[in-house]
Amino acid sequence: MSKTGLVRSTSIMVVCIGITKFLGIISLVPLNQLLGNTGQGFYSTAYNLYTILLVLATSGFPVALSKLISERAAVKQYGEIEELYRFTMRLVVSFAVFGALLVWFGAPYYAALVAIHANRHEISQMTLSIRALAPAILFVPLESVLRGYLQGFQQVKGPAISQAIEQLFRVLVAVGGAFLMIKIGRGVAEGAAAATFGAFIGAFAGVLVLWAAIVPVRRQHILPSERQSHLGNRHMWQMLYTVALPVCLGSLVVPISSNIDSITVVNLLTHFAGQTFRQAEAGFGVLSRQAQNLVQLPLAFAMAVGFSVMPAISSAKALRDTSAIQANIIAPIRMMFFVTFPAAATFFALARPIEYILSNDYTGAAIIATISFMCIFSSLELMSTYILQGLGQFYKPVQNMFYGIALKAILNIVLIVLLKNVIGAAIATIIGYMLSSTLNIRAVRKYSGVKFSIFRLAMPFFLATLPLLIELCIVNYVLGDVGMRIFHTSTWIWNVLQLMVSCLTGGILYLFVALRMRVLRPNQLRALPFIGQRLSRFSERRWG
């Protein structure tokens, strides 16, 4: 793919992944109003189980299929492409059927495991949301195969748009279903189940979009006379297994981490902190559905950049081009810091208005502020994983990520018991990401031969973010004080205005300071999607 095409593809991915993340955050506002933190807890418990089973069924196959298809498309082996496509489709669908049945019949047992101290009625309420996700598992695997097929032909637009469409329909059905259930008096448990059912409608819409995109591609590349091939099922399984397994294991890290929270947070809070099931479930809902979703927003940028980094490093490694390897390691990390440092400062300083906008109170503000720094380390872990995969090290990041999960699981128990608060789980998550990202960076230095200091790379962005943090705290305090004097109490509209003014003034200040400090070179700025050219010209302007 040409450099221009790669930047354009990255831009499309940034926009679509950003829309997906944004819609997920926006949906929290009406869902919180309808379900409350307790209903969000039901929703989170179901969704965490759904994601781990979904990863087992689908995560590695799009990557493996796209890699195998791209290799064969280059030499026009379209018969093998068709055979790989059909075999993968059958394999993944069989996993999906098994996963859907497992979720449906295992829902009561999983609910009892998550909430040991809950009574039978509370467990049955939680079971509703878990079972509502089972139909979605039948369709999402189809999306994974179709996306992998299109990506193999370097068709990025269809997979990217399908993600945005899937999320749009999921959010519409989730909010509409929860509203309908609450309006007719069915309660938050059935409202949460209706919200989780939105995953099925979203997946179905995503399949339709992908199918519309894949039909012309297959007509163009697959001729009827070329559809015969003799790879054999065993050989195709071995090829898929070699790439899919490490990618699948790596993708399991986040859902496993979420399920550690599902199993430990509520049980530890009810047993050691003296909280009721409803109180513990509400705290868990704030952590998982609000705080962690917010700090995942910068990952949209890291994912899009990482999508282009991995093949670039693979190509440079094959050519033994040391300078290209170094450039494709250092520049993406610097670009990632350019986005994640100000994001962390924003979530930390503006936790109160953000929490009020989402839930009409400030109870979860401390959780959001605590976990804000996670976006730096989770993005660094993701970026370094892409780099290691480009270097041919598929299992090393998986090993490092599971070290981080093990540390998080231990610290979850220790910190929740000591602090008697869900903030203990937030701190444990950050420390776990710190460990795995540190180990990943050490591995990058070892296997690439490139010597660099992550501390020195991060320091300019840290210094550029300090004025932003100070400005956000001052503006947020002043506007909060003014709002209290005018309205004598907090209002949703004023908090929205407070957030908008703080972000606008802070964003302008950060860009000015960062560009004047030259934290990114002009050529690195030009690689940023959409705004890169304008920022590059601004940084090159002479002042005074």
N, C-alpha and C positions, 0 to 999 in steps of 0.2 A: 504494500500500500504506500502511495506517495506521502511525503510529509504533509502536504496540504490536505490530502484525504484523511490522514491520520488525525490531524488537528480538528478537522470538521467532524469526524466520527467521535472524537473525544468530547467535542462540544455538545453533540447530540446526546451522548451518554450523560454528561454532566447535567444537562437540562432535564432529561427524563428521570434520572435517578433523583435529582433535586426535587422535581415535582412529586415523585413518589414519597420521598421523605417529608416534604412539606404537607402533603395531604394527610399523611399519618399523624403529624403534629396537630394540624388544624382540627382533625376529627376528635382529638382529645377534648376540645372545648365543649361541644354538644354532648359527647358521651359522658363526660364528667358531670355535666348538669343533669343528665337523665339518670345515670346509674350511680353516681357518687363513687367515692374511693373503694367502697366494698364491692360494688358491681364491677369496677375496673379490676379488682383483685380476682374475681371469678373469671373475667375475660382473660387476664394475664396468665392465670394458671393453665387454662385450656390452650392458649396460643403458644406457650412455652413447650408444651408437649407436642403440639402440632409441628412446630419448627424442627424439633430434633428428629421426629419420624420422617418429615419431609426431606431433610438433609440426607438421611440414610437412603432414601429412595431415589433422589434426583441430583444431588449437588455435584458429584464428580462427572456425571455423564455428559452434560453440555460441554464442559471443558475437553474431556477426552474425545467426544464425537467431533467437535470443531477442529481439534488438532489433527485427527486422523483424516477428516474430510479435506482440510486445507492441503495436506501432503499429497493426497490423491488427485485433488482438483488441479494441482500444478502440472501433473503429468497426464491429465485427462483420463483417469481411470474411473469413469463414471459408473461402470457396472459394480465395482467394489463399493463405491459411495452408496449406491442404492441398497446393496446387501447390508452394509453397516447400519444404514438408517432403519431398515425393517427389523433387523435383529435387535437393535437398541430399543426400538419402540416396544417390541414384545417383552423384552426383559424388564424395562422400567414399569410398564403397565402391570406386570405380574407383581412387582414390589408394591405398587400402589394399592392394588386390591387387598393384598395381605395387610398393608398398613391401615387401610380404612376399616377392615374387620377388627384389627387389633385395637384401634382407638374406640370403636363402638362398644365392643364387649368388655374391654379392659377399663373403660371410663370409671366405673364405681370403685375399682381397686386402686386406681391412681389417685382419685379424689380422697380416699381414705388414707393413703400414704402421705399426701401433701398436708392434710389437716388431721393429725392423729387425735387431737383433743376436741375435734368438732363432734357434734351429735349427728344422729342419723339424718335428720332433716337438712342440716347444713351440708352434709356430704351429698345428699341427693340434689340439692340446689347447684352445687359445683359440677355434678355429673352432667347436667343439662348442657352447659357450655362446652364441655369436652366432646360430647357426642355430636354437637352441632357442627363440629369441624370435620367429621369423618367424610362427608361427601366431597369436600374440597380436595382431599388426598387422591381422589380418583382422577382429577383433571390436571392438577399442577404437574405431575410427571409428564403429561403430554406436552405441556409448555416447555419443559426442560429439554426434551428431544428436539422440538421444533426450533428452539433458540440455538441449540448446539449446531443444528444443520445449517441455519442461516449464517451463523458466525463463521462456520467453516468456509463459506463462500465470501467472507468479509462483508456480509450484509448486516450492518449494525442498526440501521434505522428501524427495521421491523421488531427485533428483540427489545430495543430501547422504548419504542412507542408502546409495545404491548405491556411493559411494566407500568407505564403511566396509566394506561387504560384499565389494567387490572386493579390498580390501587384506587382509581376514581370510582369504579363500580363497587369495589369492596367498601369504601367509605360511605357511599350513598346508601347502600343496603344496610350497613351497620348502623348508621345514624337513623335511617328511616325505620328499620326494624325495631331498634330500641325504643324510639319514640312511640311507635304503634303499641308495643307491649305495655309500656308505662301508661299510655293514655287510656287503654281499656282495662287497666287495673291488674295486670298480671304480675307485677313486682319486678325487682331488679334482677333476680336470678333468670327469669325468662327473658327479660330485656337484654341481659348479657349474652344469653344463648342466641337470640335473634341477631345481635351484633356480630357474634362469631360466625354465624351462617353467611355473612357477607363475603367471607373468604371463598366460598363455593361459587357465588355469582361472579366475583372478580376473576377467579381462575377460568371460568367458562368464557367470559368476555375476552380474556387474554388469549385463549386457544383460538377463538374466532379470528382475532387480529393476526396472529401468527400464521394461521392456515391460509388466510388471504395473501400474506406476504410470501409464503413458501411455494404456492402453486405456480406462479410465473418463473420462479427460480428453477424448479424441477422441470418445467417444460423447456426451458432454455438449455439446461445442462444434461438432462437425462433423455436419451433417445431410446425408443422401445427395443431396438436391436442391440443396445449396449447394456441392458439390464441384467444380463446373465453373468455370474461370477462364481468362483469356486473357492472362496476363502475358508469356508467351513465354520460351524458354530464355535468349536473349541478355539480355533485360532482368533476369531473375532472377540471372544470372551477374554482371552489372554491380552489382546491389544487394549481393550477397554479397561481391563483390570489394572494394567501397569500404570496408567495415568489417572484413572478415576479414583482408585483407592486412596492415595495420599491426599488428593484434593478433597475427597469426601471426609476423610479424617480431620483435615484442617478446618473444613466448614462446620464440623460438629462442635468446635470449641465454644462459639457463642451460645448456641442452644443448650449445650451441657452446662455452661456457666449460669444461664438463666434458670435451668432446672435445679441447679444447686440452691439458688435463691428460693425457688418454689418449695423445695423440700425442707430447707433449714429455717428460713426467715419466720414464717408463721408459727412453726412448731417451737422454735426457740423463744420467740416473743411471748407466746402463751404460757410456756413452761417456766421460763426464768425471769421474764420482765413483768409478770402478773397482768398482762393484757388479755382482754377477751378475744375470742376468735374474730369478731367483727373489727375490733381495733387493729389487730395484727394484719388482717386481710386488707384493711384500708391503707396501712403503712406500706405493705407490699405493693399495692396498686400504684401508689405514688412513685415508688422506686422504679418499678418495671415499666409502667405505661407512660409515665411523664418524664422522669429524670433521665432514664437510659435512652428513651426515644429521642430526647432533645440532643444529647451529646453524640448521637449517631449521625446527626445532620452533616458534619464535616466529612464523614466517611464517603459521601457521594462524590466529593472531589478526589479523595484518595483512591477510590475504586476506579474512577474514570482514567486517572493518570496511570494507575497501575496496570490497567488494561493495555496501554501502549508500551509500558516499560518492559514487561516480561518478554514479548517477542523481540524488542530492540536489543535487550541484553543477550538473548539467545543467539541472535544473528552476530553480534559483536564477539561473543565467545567462540562461535564457530570459525570466525575469521581471525581469531586471536588478536583482536584490536583492543589493546589495553586502554588506550586513551578513550575509545568509545565506551568501553565498560565503565570506566571511571565517571565519564560525563553522564551516563544513564543511571548511575547510582546517586551521585551527589546532587544533581539538579532536581530530580523528583523529590528527594527528601527536603531540600530547601523550599520548593514550591509547596510541599505539604505543611511545613512549619509556617509559611506565609499565611495560610488559611486557619490552621488549628490554634495557634497562640491567641489571636484576637477572638476566636470563637470561645475558647475557654474563659478568657477575661470577661466576655459578654455574659455568658451563663452565670459566672460567679457574681458579678456586680449587679446583674438585673434579675436575680433569682426571685425576688419578691414580686415585682410586677408580672413576671412570666407565670409564676404559680397562681397569682390571683386571676389572671386572664384564663388560665386553664381550669381552675376549680372554685373561683369566687372566695378563696381564703388563702392564708399564708402558711398553712400547716406544713406544706411540703417544700417550702422555700429553702430550708436548711439542707434538705436532701439534694436538691438541684445544685445548690452552691457547692456542696461537698464533692459531688460526682463530676463537676464541670471539667476537672483536669483530665478525666478519663479520655476525652476526645483527642488529646495530644498523643497519649500512649497507645490507644487503640488504633489510631491512624498510622502511627509509626510501625506498629506491629503488622498492620495490613500491608503497608508499602514495602517493608522489609521482606514479607512473605512473597510478594510478587517478584522482588529482586532475586531471592533465593531460588524460586522456581525457574526464573530465567537463567540462573547459573546451573540448572540441572539438579538442584538439591530440593526434591519434593518432600522428603520425610523429615528433614531437619527442622523446618518451621513447625511441623506437626508436633514433634517431640517437645520443642520449646513451649508451644502453646499449652500442652498438657501439663508441663511443669507449672506454668502460671495458674492453671485451673486447680491443681493440687494445692498450691499455696493459698489460693482464694478460698477453697473449701475449708481448710484449717482455720484461716483467719476469720471466716464467716462465723464459725462457732465461738472462737475466742472473743472477738470484738462485739458480737451481738450480746453475749453473756455479760461482758464487762460494761458496755455502754448502755445495755438494756434498751436499745433503740435500733431502728432499721438503718441508721447511718453507719453502723458497724459493717453492714453488708456493702454499702457504697465504698467505704475505705478499703475493704478487702478486695473489691473489684479493681480499684485503681492500682493497688500494690501488685495484684496478679498480672495486670497488663504491663506494669513496669518491669517485672521479672522477665516475662516472655519477650517483650520488645528489646530488652537489653541483651538477652541471649541471641536473638535474631541478628542484631547489629554485630555482635562478635562473630557470628557465623558468616555474615556478609564480608567482613574484613578478611576472614580466613580463606574463604573459597574464591573470592574475587581477586585477592592480592592487592586490593586498593586500601591504602592506609589513610584513615580519616578519623577525626574526633567528633562524635555526635554532640558533645558539649559545645565545641567551637562552632559547629554548624547552627546550633540552636540559640546561642547567646545573642547574636544580632536581633533575632526576632523577639526574644525575651525583652531586650532593651527597648525595641520599638513599641512593644505592647504596654510597657509601664505607663507612659503618658495616657494611653487609651484607658487603662484600668483606673487611673486617678480621675480622669475626666468623667468616666461613667459613674463612678461612686459619687462625685460631687453633683453632677446633673441629676442623678437618680435621687439623691438625698434632698436636693432643693425642690425638685418637682413633687416628690412625695410629701414634703412639708407644706408646700403650697396647696396641694390637693386636699390635705387634711384641714387646712385653714378655710378653704372655700366650701368644701362639702361636709366637713366635720366627721367624715368617715370615708373609707375607700370606696370607689366606684369602678366598675369594669371599664367604662369608656375612658376615665382618667388614666387608668393603668395602661390601656392601649396607647394613649397619647404619650404617656411617660416613656413607654418602651420605644415608640417610634422616634421621638425626639432624641433620646439617648443614643439609639443605634445610628441615626443619621449623623449627628454631630461627632460621635465616636468614630464612625467609619471614615469620615472625611479627615479627621485628625490622624487616624492610624495610617491611611494611605499617604498623607503628606509626610509624616515622620519616616515611615518605612522607605518611601521612594527617595527622600532626601538622604537617608542613611545608606542607600544603595544595597539593601539587604538581598535584592535579586539583581542580576545583571540584565541589561536590556534584552539580550537574546533569550534569557530564561523567562522574562516577562512576556515576550511575544508568544511563547508556547502556552500561556494561560488562555483557556477558551474565552472567546467573545471580547473580554476587556483587555487582552494582552497588548494589542497594538496601541491603544490609547495610553495605557500605563507606561509602555516603553517610551513613547514620545514625551510623556511628562517627565520621566526620570532622566531623559537626555537633555532636557531644557536647561539652559544656563540661567542662573539666578544671580542678580547683582553684578 
